[in-house]
Amino acid sequence: MAEEQSVEQFKGQPRLPEFAAPRRYDLFLKPDLSACAFAGAAEIALDVLAATRFLVLNAADLAVDHASISFKNQESSQELRPLEIVEVQEDEILVLGFDRVLPLGKGILRIRFTGTLNDQMKGFYRSVYEYNGEKRNMAVTQFEAADARRCFPCWDEPAFKATFRITLKVPSELVALSNMPVIEEKIDGLLKTLSFQESPIMSTYLVAVVVGLFDFVEAFTPDGIRVRVYCQVGKSNQGKFALDVAVKTLDLYKGYFAVPYPLPKLDMVAIPDFASGAMENYGLVTYREKSLLYDERYSSASSKQWVAITVTHELAHQWFGNLVTMEWWTHLWLNEGFASWMSYLAADSLFPEWNIWTQFLDDTTSGLVLDALSESHPIEVEINHANEIDQIFDSISYDKGASIIRMLQSYLGAECFQRSLASYIKRYAYSNAKTEDLWAVLEEESGEPVKDLMSSWTKQKGYPVIYIRRKEHGLEFEQSQFLTDGSSGNGQWIVPLTLCCGSYNTQKKFLLKTKFEELDIMDLIGSANGKANLLEKSSQGNSERFWIKFNIDQTGFYRVKYDDELAAGLRYAIEANKLYATDRIGILEDSYALCVACKQTLSSLLSLLDAYREEFDYTVLGHIVTISCKIANIVTDATPELADEIKVFLIILLQISAEKLGWDPKEGESHLAVMLRGDLLTALVRIGHDMTRNEAVRRFYIFLNDRNTSLLPPDTRKAAYIAVMQTVSASNRSGYESLLRIYRETDESEERVRVLSSLSSCPDPDIVLEVLNFLLSSEVRNQDAVYGLRVSREGRETAWRWLKENWDYISKTWESASLIAAFIGCIVSPFSSEEKAEEMEEFFASRTKPSFARTLKQSLERVRINARWVQSIRNDHSLEEAVKELAHKNGI
């Protein structure tokens, strides 16, 4: 009964009560950029849907003017004022209690408030930029996931959609932007008042305001939608690439979803201080500078690709997320997984020469690595409090989400999948949806049991490893949950298995619904001649030439472990170049993961790597580079007596491609070749190839004296910067001082990040400490500090001690979940002993907060996984012999 309601019943609840819902916000904001403060007023048209004495909405970090609060029912002239006004800080709610039950129907709630333009890069905050050598403030909003409440009192949940009429009062000389176009501007001396067109119905986390001094470039889509890229004064040319991508992408998505972009304009803004990569606010997308700006003179090829992927990702949200919005954060993956998958679809259409779907396996690998932890979480994860939401903006929601979408599209077929998504968008436009709603539409369109198939992938954490064993003329399959810590999980999945036998012309696909399954190879082989041929190849003495590859094109989100005979066949297929690049990546990544999980020896992994000696594909080599660097690190901990020999083998593996590419760009070479050059040279420097390191240092000092030299373009600078830092010590600081000079002299965000990410690779712990303290200085933007946290192996203990000593300051300054997670992940995860894990656990026992609790558990789990892997390598009695054999084979 409404009469028996009390404030207490609203505390500690995961969601707001539903007895009232907003329809329209009339929102007035007046930021004071000098005082870093703002004043505001909200007039909220709402529906009272059930008997209640209370209105409960969200508010946090605001000074609400209690005297200004009133509620007026549309049918009555009487204005009601609350008798009880309670701000529950821990739940971030504002509870308004009235002396009577509110009449059902439409009403208006009025509230005035003030707040601070904070330095936390969330809510309504300030970002600092330079104009004519003078530092200035701009005002920016970042509301996802639950921070609109830090700008104005509101029903701050995705399902409470409403329209917004926004009015801003700002200094006359500044640019002020919001989701919709300006419909009226009034100038009053030094201030102007801008009224914006009413928005379509949308969730609070998508509302946006930006106030500052900007240049822009603009273009129009074929439909006449005005698209602009805003950036700091003098940098507008750097917005042209993103502008071109955006215009083409809007047209592409209109065709794919069969629904036009729903707003009259799209603005994209580069923000100097920004916690994440970008934010898809409806019609006003905000970005870190390095995620939006591209300069042909100063930007690397990988940055160009990152800008394209980020822009296409954020614009996919204008449909998947903004037009159709998840009902609650449990379904976040509907936003992020689909936007990630769509971004690759769009990039592939715009830049087919990038082979972007092969590169997509980088994302799949990230998802597989995180989801193999015991401390992972399901794609659909229960959220019981707002402070838990930020933690799920991780590789599960993004990368696993995108990967299972790719798996489903591969299973259903591209045409059916596209038709289904268009139906889903039309059905749920301007409303909210749950995961089950998407499955229902896909099931209707395809006739396949999509819900049963996909629920096993979204409602439980983890994924399977499929064990494949050869048995006479048959194959045995067994699925088991794959966990990197070596433990056994009890998960079971419906797995869309694909396989090819001897060539891609002989394929089979089926659903593995049980734990065990068998397949007769004869069912797979077509002609009698084919049978005879394959049986001959698989006869004794020729078995390595018979090969079967599971998970064709790596479209499935699972790992495969082959028995020794089948693994030998795949090594032959790799060496004979019989496999797609995607499949060569999959075999290597599965083998590496099995090695880390101690289900396969390092000896066998090195033997497999040797099969990639003549690999020249960019993406495959990218995975070889990453795995080689990880092996080099772990063997230094595990078997220091063999580390040098193993590193020499890894260097030879990478050197062939590196020498072919050389240091200098070649006329007409591909985008992928340019990216590969930088990756290979950086890896060779990290692993310790003296010739590469010396050449890198030589080129660096030429560049230091002539920043326009062609000897060190952006793509190879990282290798040179790391090489220079590897020569630095407390008694030889010149390289460090030189890099600091470059950092201080550039105004390019990408170059500053490149320097920061190289400084901590110094092997001298004293210099590492100096670098870490530099990250805390005012010279480094808070968002950029995280790039300098990946320290050298020699600096690990120094970094851990530094983190403990500065924890109070760090945890207050970097409150954003993604940023504090980087401090923990980068400094905690690299260790490899149980004793260190226990020491760290003890330190954080009284310091853990919900916003980073999961990240901490995952990082500690990684330390224990490393410790177990180290022990496994030490117990690998065949390792020394394998290393000698590889050395002899490669002429070392």
N, C-alpha and C positions, 0 to 999 in steps of 0.2 A: 504493500500500500504506500502511495506517495507520502501520506502524512507521517509514516513511520521511518522515512528516509533520514539518514544522518551522514555527516561528512566522512565518518570512519569507513563506511562501506565502499567508498571510492578509492581508498588508499591501497597501494600495493597491487593494483589490477594491471594485467598486461595491456588492456585496451580500454578506450573510453566507453561509457555507457551510450546506448543508442536511442535514448528517449528524445534527443534533439539532434538535428542535422543542419549544417549550413547550406544555403542555396547561393548566396552572393556575398562577397566581401567588398565593401567600399573602403579602400585603405589609403590613408594619407601618411606620407613619411617626409620628414625634414632632417636630412643628415647635416651635422656640423663637422666639416672635415678638419677644421683647426683644433676643435676641442675633442675630436674623436667621440662624438656622442650623436644621438638622434632622438627626435620626438615624433610621436605618431598618434594616430587616432584610427580606430576601426569601427565601422558600422556594418554589422553582420546580419543579413536577412536570413532567418532560419525557420525551420519547421519544427514545432513541438509535436512529436509523434506519439507520445504516451504520457500518462499522468505523472507529473514530477513537480517537486518543490525546488529542485536544483537544476542548474546548468553547470556542466563540467566540461572544461576545455583545457588545452595545453597552454602553458606559459612558463618561460624559464629565463633567468638573468634579465628580467625586465622590472622596472619600477612602475607598477600598475597604479594609476590614480584611482583610488577606491571611490572617491566622491563622484567620479565621472561615470561610474557604471550604472546603466539603466536598461530596463527591458520594457518594450511596449508591444502589446498584441495588436495586430493589424485591425481587428474588429472593434477594439476598445480605444478610447482616448486616454485611458489611465496609464500613467507611467509608473512602473514598479521599480523599486530600488532594493537591492539585496540587504537582508539583515545580517547575514553571515558572508564574509569574504575570506576564504582560506587559501593561501598559497602553499601547496605541499611540494617543497623543494626536491625531495628525493624521488618523487614521481613526476615532477615537472607538470603539475596540473594546477589549475585555478578553479576552485569550487565556489559557486555563487548560490547561496541559500536564500530563498524568498519566504515571506510569511504566509504564503498561500500556494495552492497548487496552480501551476501556470495553465492558462487556457490552451487547448489544443489548437493547432493551426499555425498560421504565419505570424512572425513577430520580428522585431528589430532589437539587437543587443548592441549597445554603444559602450566603448571603452577607450580611454586615453592612457598613454603610457610613454615612458622614456627608456632609453637604453644606451649602452656603450658600443661604439664601433671597436670590437675586440681585436686581439692579435692572434686568435686561435684558428683563423681560416675556416670558421663555421658560423652559421647564423648571419648577422649583418656585421661585416668586419672591414677593417682598413687594410689596404695594400699600399706599399710605398713605391713610388717611381721617381725618376729624375726628369726635370724639364729645365733646359738652359742651365744645367749645373746645380739646380736647386732641388732638394728633396721635397716631394709633395705626397699628399694622401689621396687615394681614391676610395670610394665606398663600394663594396661588393657583397653580394649575397651568395651563400652556399647552404642550401636547406636540406639536401638529401644526406642522411636518411630522416632525421627527426629534429631539424634545427630551424624550421620556420618559426617555431615557438619562441626562438631567441630574438625574433624581429617583431612579431606581433602575436597577440593571443589568438589562438585558432584551434580548430579540430584537426590536429596535425597527424592524420593517418591517411593512407592512400585511398581508402574506401569513401572517405568524406569529401567527395568531389564537389566543387562549386565554381561559379564564375568569379572573376576578379576585375574590379575597376580601380585602377591605381592612379594616385596623384602624387607627384613629387615636387617639393620646393627646394631648389638648389641654386648655387651661384650661377649667374647669367652666362659666364664664359665657358662653363663646363658642358660636356655631353652627358645626357641622362638617358638611359635605356631601360626598357622593361620588356615583358613578353610580347606586347602588342604595339602597333604604331601610335605615335602621338596624334591626338585629334584636336587638341587646343593648347596653345602656349601663351601665357601672359607674363610680360616682363615688368617688374616693379623695381627699378633701380638696379641694385647689385644682385637681386634675386629674380628667379623666374619660376613660374608654376606650370608644370606640364601635366596635362590630363591624358591618359592613355585609353585607347579603345577597350571596351569590355572583352575579356578573354572568353574562349569557349570553356566549357566545364572541364576542370582539371584538379589534380591533387595539389596540396600545399607545397609538397617538396619540389614542385616544378616552377613555382613562382620565382621571379628573378628581378633584381635591380642592380644596375651598374652606373656609377657616377664618377666621371674623371675627365681628363683631357686626352683626346684620341684623334688619330688620323684614321681614314678608312679607304678601302677600295670596294667597288660594288659591281654587280652584274645582275642579269635577269634570267630566269628560267624560261623555256618556251611558253609556259603558262602565264608569264608576267609576274612571277614571285620575285620580289627584290631581295637579293642576297648581299650582305655586307660582311667584310672582315675588318674589325676594329683592332688597332694596336697602338703602341706608344708613338708619339709624334716623331716622324722621320723614318719609321719602319714600315710604311704601308706597302712598299714593294715586296716585302717578305710575306705578305698575306695573299699574294696572287695565286700561288700554287693551291693553297687550301680553298680559295674562292672558286677556282676552276673545278676542283674535285667536288665541292659542295653543289654547284649548279648541276653538274652531270649526275650526281648521286640522287638528288631530289627527283629528277626525271626518271632515273632508273627504278627507284623505289615506287614511284607512282605506277609504273608499268607492272612491277612485280606483285604489288599488293592490290592492284586494280582499285586503288583509292588515292585521290590526289592529296598532296600536302595540305593540311587543313587551315593554315594561317596565311595572312597576307604578306608576311615578311619573315626572313630568317637573318638574324644577326649572330655573328660568331666573334667573341672578344678574347684577346690574349691578356691574361691577368698576371702581373709579375709575381704575386704571392698566391699560390693555389695548392691545396693539400693533395688533391688527386690529379689524374691526367687531364680530365675534362668532366663537364657536367652538362647533361642534356636538357636543361631548362627549356620549356616550350617556347620556341621562337627566339630565344636568347641563350645560345650555347656558350658556356665559358670554358676556357682552356688555360693550362699552363702555357707559357710562351713557347717552350720547346715542342709542344704538342700541336701547335697551330702555325708557327712561323717557319718559313724555309727560305734560305738565302743560298743561291747557287754558288756564291764565292766562299761562304763560310760553313755551310751545312754538309753533313755527310750523306751518302746514299741511304744509309740505314735511317737517318732522321727523316729523309723524304718519305720513305716507306711508312715510318711511324706516324707522320702527319696524315698521310692518306688513310691508314687504318683507323686512326683515332677519329678523324672527321666522318668517315663512313659509319663507324660504330655509333657516334652520337646522333647522326641523322637517322639511323635505323630506329633509335629510340623515339623519334617523333611519331612513329607508328606503334612500335612495340615498346610500350611503357607510358607514352604520353596520351596517345589516342585510346589505346587499350591498356589499362593499368592493372598491375597485380592487386588482388584484393587485400593482401597483407604481406608482410615482409617474408613470411614463409615461402612465398612464391617469387622471391626476388629473381631467381634464375630465369623466369619468363622474360624479365627485362634484359638481364645481363648476358645470359647464355645466347639468346636470340640475336641481340645486338652484336655480340662477338662473331657469331656465325654469319650474320648478314654482312658484316664489314668485310669479310673475306670474299663473299659472293660479289660484292660491289667492286672491291679492289681487283678481283680477277677479271671482271668485265672491263674496267678502266685501264688496267695494266697487265694484259695477258702475259707479257714477257717476264713478269716477276715470278711466275710459277708459284703463286701465292698459296695454292692448296697444298703443295708440298711443304711450304713453310708453316702451314697451319699445324703441322705435327709438333712444332715447338710448343704450341698451346696445349695440345693433347698430352704431351710429355709432362708439362707442368701440372696438369690435372691429375695424371696418373701418379706422379710422385707424392703429391699432397694426400691423395685419397688412399694411399697405401699405408698411411699412419693410423695407429689405433686411435689417435686423437683427432681424426678427421670428423666430418659430420655429413649427414644426408644432404642431398640437393634441396629437398624440402625439409627445412629445420624449424622446429618450434621456437618461437620468439616470445619470451615471457616478460620482457621489460625492454624499454627503449634503449637502455644502455648496452643491450646485447646485439643490437642490429648491425653496428658497424663491423663487427667481427666476421660477418658472413659475406662481406664484399671481398671475396677471396677467390682463389683458383678453382674452388669447387663450383661456385655460382657462375663464374665466367668461363673457365676453360673446360671443366667437366661438362657444364651445361651446354656449351657450344659443341663439344665432342659427341655427346649423346644425340644431339639434334642432327649432326652429320651422319651418325650411325643410323638414325631413323630414316632420314632422307634417302640414304643409300638403300635401305631395306624396302621402302615404299616406292621409290622412283622419284626423280626430280619433278616431273610434270604433276603427278598426283599430290606431291608435297606442296608445291607452289599453289595449286588450286585450293588445297585445304587451308593454307595460311590466309589466302585472300578471303575465304569464307569466314574464317575466325575473326579477322579484322573487321569485316562488315558487321558481323553479328554482335560483337562486343564494343564497337566504336562508342566513345564518350562514356564508357562505363568501366567496370572492373571485372576481372576474370581470375579463376583459379587454375591450377595445373590440370585438374580433371576436365575443365571446360575445353581446353585445347585438345586433350586426348579424345574427347567425345566427337569433336568436329573431324579430327583426323580419321577416327574410326568410321564415321558416317561416309566420308569421301572415299576411303580406301577399301572398306569391307574387311580390314585386318583387325585382329584383337589388340589394338594399340594400347589400351589402358592396362591390360594384363602384362603385356610385354614391357612397357615403360615404367610401370609402378615399381618393378623390381630394381630399376636404376635410379629412381628419384626418392623413394621412401626409405631406403636403407643405404648406409654409407658403404664405401668400398666398391670392389669389382673383382672378378675372378681371374685366376691364372688357369689356362687350359693345358693340362698335361696330355701330350700326344705320344702314344707308343705304337710302334710297328709290331704286328703279330701276324706272321705268315702273309696272307694276302689281305689282311684287314688292318684297320686302325682302331685303337681304343682311345677314347676321350674321357677325361675326368676333370670336372671343374671344382676349384677350391678357392676360397677367398684369399687374395694375395695381400700379405702384410709384410712390410719391410723389416719389422722386428723379428720375423721368423715364426711368430705365433700362428695358431690356427683360428681363423674366424669361422662363424657358422652361417655366413651369407650364402644365398643361392640365387642365381639369376636365370632369366630366359635370355639366352645369348644368340644373337644372329651370327652364326658361324659361316664364314666363306673360306673356300680353299681352292687352290689350283695345283695341278699335278703335272710336272714336266714342262708345262708351258701355260700361258694365260688362255690358250684356246680350250683347255680342259678344266672347267670350273664347276663347282657345286656350291649351293648355299642352302642352309636349313637352320631351324631353330633348335638349339640345345636346351631342352626344358628340364632335364633331369641331371643328377650328379654324374652319372656314367652313361656312355653311349658307345656303340660300335658302328663301324662303317666298312663295308666290303670294297676294297680298292677297285674290284672288277666293275662295280656299279658306276665308278667315276670315269673309267676308261672307255672310250667309244668303240673304235673299230677293232677287229681281230688283230690287224697289223699293229695297231697301237698297243694292244695288250702284249703282244709278243715282244715289241720293242722295249716297253717299260720293264717287263719281266726280265728281259736280257740285261738291261741296265742295272737292275736291282739284284742280279745274281752275284754270287760271291766274287770278290775281287773288283767289282765295278759298282759297288753299292753307293759310292759317293756321288755318282752321276745321276742317280735316281733322286729327285727332290720333290717335296710337297711343301707348299707355303700356305699357312693359315692366316686369316685376317687380311685378305687381299686389299691392297691400297691403304691398309691401316685405318679402315673406316670404323672398326669396332673398338669399343673402350674396354679392352681386356689385354692381358699378356698371354704369351704362349711359351711353354717349355717343351722342347722336343727331346726325344731320347737320343742317345749318342749317334745312332745310325742316321736318323733323319737330320740331326744337326750337321753331320759331315756332308750330307747332300746339299744343304743350304750354303755351306762354305764354298762348295764347288760352284753353285749357282751364282754366288756373289762374284767369285773370281772370274767366272765365264761371262759375266755381265748379262745374266738371264733375267734379272729382276728389276722391277720399277724402283725408282729412287725411294718412294714411300716405303716399299717393302724392305729395302736395304736398311733404312732408318729403323723400322720396326724390329727387325731381327737384332740389331745392335742394341737398341734401347731396352728390349726385353732381357737380353743377355746381361747387360750392365745392372739392371734392377735385380735380377736373380742373384747376381754376384753380391750386391750390397746386402741382400736378404740372406746371404750365406747358403743359398740353394744351388750355387754353382761356384767353382773355384776361380780365382783371379787368373790362374794359368790358362783355363779354357777361354776366359774373356780376352786375354792377350792374344791367344791363338786365333780367335775370331777376328780381332782387330787387324791382324796381319793379312787377312783376306781382303782388306780395304786399301792395300798399298797403292793401287792404281785408281783410286776414287778421285773424280774431278767434279762431281755435282756439288753446287754451293751448299744446299741444305743438308745433304748427307755429311759433307765435311764439317759443317757447323756443329752437328751432333758429335762427330769424332773429336773435334776441338774441345767441346765441353766435357766429354767423358775422359779425354786424355788429361785435361787439367785436374779433374777430380781424382783420377788414379795417381797422378804425380803427387798430389797432396797426401793421400791416404798412405801410400807406400813409405813416405818420409816418416810418418808416425809408426807404421807397422814394421817395416823391414828396412831400416836406414842403410843396412849393408848392401841391399840390392837396389836401392832407390836410384842411384846414378845410372846403372845399367838399364833399368826400366825406362828412365827418362830419355836415355839415348835412343832406345827403340821407338818411343813416342815421337821424338824429334824427327827421326828418319821417316816415320809415317806421315808427318805433316810437311816435311821439307820438300818433297817432290812437287807438290802443288804450289807451295810458296815460291819455289824457284821458277816454276813455269810462269806464275803471275808477276814475279819481281816486285820491286818497290814502286815503280813509276807507272802511272795510268797509261793505257794504250788507246790509240785512236779507235773509236767505234766499239770499244769493249762494252759488255753488257752491265746492266745495273747489278746483277748478281755477282759478277766477277769483281766489281768495285767493292762490294760488301765483304766478299770472301777474303780479299787481300788484307783488309784491316783485321779480320778475325784471326787469320792464320799467323800474321806477324805478331799480334798481341799474344797469342798462345805460345809461340816459340820463345818470346821474351819471358813470359811467365814460367815456362818449364825450364828455361835456362840455357838456351842456345846462344853461345857466345858470339858467333858471327852475326846473327840477327841483332843481338843486343848492341854490339859495337857500331853496326851500321845505323841503328836507330839513334844512338847518342850523337853520332857524327851529323846526321841530318837535323837533329834537334838544334844543335848550336848554330848551324847555318840559318835555320828558321828563326832562331832567337834574334839574330841580327838583321834578318830580312823577312818580315811577316808575309810578304807577297811571293816568296820563293815557291816554285812548283815542286820542290823536293819533298815537301811535307804537307800534302793536301789534307783536308779534314778527316778523310777515311783512315789514314795511317798515323795520325797524331797520337792516338791512345797508346799504340805500341811504343812510340818514342818517349812519351811522358812516363810510362811505367819503367822503361829501360833506364831513363835518367834517374828516377827515384831509387832504382836498385843499386845505383852507384853512390847514393847519398849516405853519409854517416854524420855523427855529431862533429867529427873533425873535418868533414868535407861536405859543406852545406850548399855549395854554389848551385847545384842542380835544383835543390829545393827552393832556394831564393829566386832562381830564374822562373820556375813555374808559378810561384806566388806573384811575380811581376806580370806574367801573362794573364793570370786570373784578375789582377787589379786593373789592367789596362783594357781588357775587353768589355764590351757591353752586350756580348752575345751570350744568351742563356746556355746554349748548347756547349759553347767553349768553356764556360765556367764549370759546368757539370763534368766535362771531360777532364779538366784539371783536378777537380775535387775527387773524382773516382780513381785517380792515379796516385795522389799524394800518399795514401796510407799503405801503398805497396812497398814502402821502404823497409828493408830488413833490420834497421837499427831501432830498437824499442824506444830510445829517447826521442828520436824524430817522430815516431808514431804517436807518442804522447803529445808532442807539440802540434802535430796535425789534428789530433782529436780535440785539443783545446781550441785550435783555430776554428773548428766547426761550431763551437759554442759562441764565437765572437760575433759582433754586429756586422762583420764583413760578409757573413754567409747568411743567406735567407734561410729561415727555418725549414722550408720545404726542401732545400738543397742539402742540408746537413747530412741527410741519410745516405747520400752518394759517397761520402767519405768513410763509411763505417766498415767496409770490407778490408780489414787490415791483413798484412803479411802474416805468414805462419809464425814468424819470430815475434810479432807484436800482439799475439792473441792474449797472453797473460796481462800485458800492459793495458789492452783495451778492456778486459774484464775488470781490472782494478779501477780503471778510470770510470767505467759505468757505475760501479758501486759507490765511488766517492762523489759522483755527480748526480746520483739517481733522483734525489729530491728535486733538483733544478730541472733535470730532463723530463721527469714525469709531469711537472707542472707546465713546462714550456711547450712540449709536444704532446698535447692531450689527444689529438686526432688519432683514432685507432690505427690507421694505416701507417702513420709516422712513428708512433711509439712501438708498433710491431716491428718496424725496420730496425730500431735500436736493439731490441731483444733478439730478433732472428739473426742479424748480422754478427752480433758479438757472442751470443750463447751457442748457436748451432755448430760452429766449426770445431769445437772440442771433441775429444774422442776417448774419454775415460769415465768410468762409473763414479770415481771419486769426485771428479769435477761436476758431474751431474748432481750429485748429492750436495756439494757445496753451494751450487747455484740454487737448488731447490730450497735449501735452508735460508739463503739470503732473501728470496722472493716470498717466503712463507707468510710474512706479515705485510707484504707490499703489493700484493696482487689486486687488480681491479677487474671488474667484469669486462671492460672494454679490451683488455689484452690477455685475459686468462687463457683463452684457447691457444693463442699464439705462443704463450709461454710454455704450455704443456707440450705443444708440437715441437718447440725448439729443444726442450729437455729430452723428448723422445728421440730426436735426431742425434743428440749427443750419445745416448745409449746405443742407438743403431750403429754409429761410428765405432763405438767401443767394441761392440760385438763383431763388426766387420774387421777391425784391426786384429782381433784374436783369431778370426777365421783365416786371415792372410798368413798370420804367424804359423798356423797349423797346416798350411798348404805345403806339404812336403815335396810336391812336384814343382813348386814355383821356381826354385833355383835352376833346376834342369831345364824348365821351359824357357826361362830367360836366356840361358846359354844357347839353347837351340835356335831361338829367334835371332839372337845376336849373330850366330854363325850364318844363318839363312840370309840375313840382311847385310852380311859382310862387315859387321861391326868389329 
